[in-house]
Amino acid sequence: MAPAHPGLRGRARPGHRGARQHVRHQAAPARLVSAATDRPLNAADLYHTGIVVPDVDEWKTRMTEVAGYRWTETMYAELPVRLAEGERVLPLRFAYSLDAPHIELVQEIPGTPWTAAENIATHHLGYFCDDVPATSKRLVEAGFALEACAVIDGEPSIFAYHLAPSGLRIEIVDRARMPDFAAYLRSKTPQQTPQ
C-alpha cells in the first residue's frame, strides 16, 4: 500500500503513544538497471512484506509484544481504486514497521483484494518501480494479472497489485512518491509524549 499523499484526502492517525526512538534506515535504492535483463522487477527494489489483518492497531500491539517491532502511526486515506468490478473509493488504513525488513500491516476491506487470509498469511511483496503503468504492463505480460490499482485523473497511478496464478501477489509502488523511504518512516513515527 502506498502512503497517503497530498491531494488524496489522506490523513495520518496516531496508532499508539510510545517513546520516540532513533530509527536508522536506508533510502530506497536507485533503480539498478542491467542491460542484460528484461525482467519487470528488480530484487533490490523489494522494500516490504504486506500482511492484511482484521485490525491494524491490534496487530501492531501483538507484533510489538512478540517481536519488539516499532511502528509508524496508523495512516488513513480514502483513495479511488480500480478493481475488477469497477472503480471504488476505499478507506485504506495501514502502518509500516520502523524495523527492517519492513512489514506493512493493512486493514482488511471485505470484498476487495485486501481480505485477510484465514491464518494471517503474507498478502504481498512490495517493490518500488520507476513507472507504474509500464511495469504493470510488463507484469501482465509475465503472467501476473492486474488485480487493483490506484487511480488519479482516470489513470493508473501510485500503486498496483498483480496476482500470479499461483497466488503470489506483487505490489508495485511509484518510487517518485517516496524517494526517501527512511525519511518517510521518520515523518510517520509517533512523537514522544511528555511524562
N, C-alpha and C positions, 0 to 999 in steps of 0.2 A: 504494500500500500504506500503510495507516495504521500509525503506530508502535505498538510494544508498549505496553500499558497495564497498570497494577497489576491484579492478579487474573486475568491471562490467561496465566499460566505463561511469560511472556516474560522475556528477559534480554538485556542488551547483551553483545556480544563484541567486544573490540577488533579493529579491522580492520588497523590499522598503527600504528606508532610514529612520530610526527613532531612537530616543534616546534609548540606551540600558538600560533596567531596570532589577533589580534583580528579578529573577524568582525562586520561591520555588516549587519544585516538589518532588514527592516520586519516588524512583526507582521502576521498575517493581517488583511486589511481587513475592517471590519464589513460585513455584507451591505448592498449598495446596493439599496434597494427602489424600484422605479418603479411607480407606479400604472398606467402606460400599458403595462406588459408582462405577459405571461402565460408568459414563457419559463421553462423549468425551471432553467436555469443563467444565471450572470452572468459575463461575460468577466473582470471584475475579480477573481473568485474563483479563476481559474486560478493554481496555485502551483507545479506541477512537470510535467515530462515524464518518463514512466516508460519504461525500457528493460529488457527481460528478457534476461539474459545467462547463459551457462553457468557462470560463476564470478564472483561479486561482487568478491572481493578482487583477482583478476587484472585485472578491468576497472577497478577503482578505480586501480590502478597504471598501467594503459595510458592512461586518460583524464588522469591527472596528468602523465604523460610527454608526452602530445601537446598538452594544452591548459592545464596548470597547475592543474587542479581540486584543491581541498582537500575532505576528506570527513568525515562523521560516522563514528563507529565502525560496524562492520557489526553490525546488530541481528538478533536471532533471536526468534521467537515461535512457539509451537505454538498454532494457533488453529482453532476449529471454523468451517468454511466450507461454505456450501450451494452445491453445483454442480448442473448439470442432472441428473446421475445420482444425486444424493443428497448427504447431509452427510458430510464427512470432516474429520479433524483434520490440518491441513497444517503442515509445518515451513517457516515463512516466514523468509527471510534477505534483508535489504535495507540500503541505505545511501543517504543524501542528500548531494548536493554542498553545500558551505557557500557556494559562489559562485552568485549569481543570474545568469541564470534557472536555477532549480534543476533538477537531474537526479536521478531516483531510479533506482538500479540494483537490480533484483530478481533473485534466484537462480531459475533455471529449475526448474520442477517438472513433469517429463514427465507427459502425460495430463491436464493441467489447463489452464485459460486462461493460466497462467504458463509457456508454452512459448516458447523463444527462436525468433525468426524466422531463416530461413536466413542472412540478411545483417545480423543485429543491427539490425533496424528499430525505429522508435519503437513501443512497445507500447500506451501510453495517455496521455491527458491527464488530470491530476488536478485536481479542483475541490473547494473547501470548499463545504459546504452546511449549512443550519441544521436540517434534518430529513431524515435518510437515507430513511426509508420513504416520506415524501410526495414527495421529489424523485425517488426511484426510480420511483414510480408515474407521475409526470409524464414521465419519460424514456421509460418503456414506451409511454405514450400518444403520444409524439412519434416512435415507431418504433425506439427503442433497446432491444433485448431485454435482459432481466436475464440476465447470464452467471454471476455469482458474487457472494456477499455474506457478510460475517462474520455469525456467529450467536451471540447471547448470550441465555440463557434461552429458546431456541427462536424468537427473533425476530430479523429482520434488524437489524444494528447496525454501528457504527463505519465500515464502508465497503461500497461496492457497485460492481461493474463492469457496464457496459452496452455492448452491441455493436450498431452500426448495420449494416444490410445491406451498406453499402459497405466495411465492415471497420474503420471508425473506432471505437475503444474509448474510453469515458469512465469514469474512476473518480470517485466522489463520496465525500468523507470528512467525517464529522461535525466541524464546526468546534469544538464544545464539547470534543472530545477533545484539541485542540491550539490553544487560543485565542491563544497567542503562539508562532507558528512560529519566530521568531528565537530566543526563549528555549529552545525545544525543541532547535533545532540546536546552540546553545551547550552545552546539557547533554550532548549526544552527541559533542562534539568531543574527540578523543583528547588526553589530558593530556601535557604536555611531560615527557620523560624526562630525568633527570639525566645529564650527560655524564661 
